[in-house]
């Protein structure tokens, strides 16, 4: 489904993507935080979020979390 401009038919199509969201130009606020909304796929089970970052000064960051999608 095209979630940027969904149609009524999109809500009836299964969304089985492996990569759910990609934000290569995400910027954080002055506190180093950002909020990233995204749609889940229709696949049920344990999901993993991986965040990799490169700061303007070349510093790298990495974070990982898991959540579960239930019926």
Secondary structure, 3 states (H helix, E strand, C coil): CCHHHCCHHHHHCCCCCCCCCCCCCCCCCCCCCCCCCCCCCCCCEEEEEEEEEECCCCCEEEEEEEEEECC
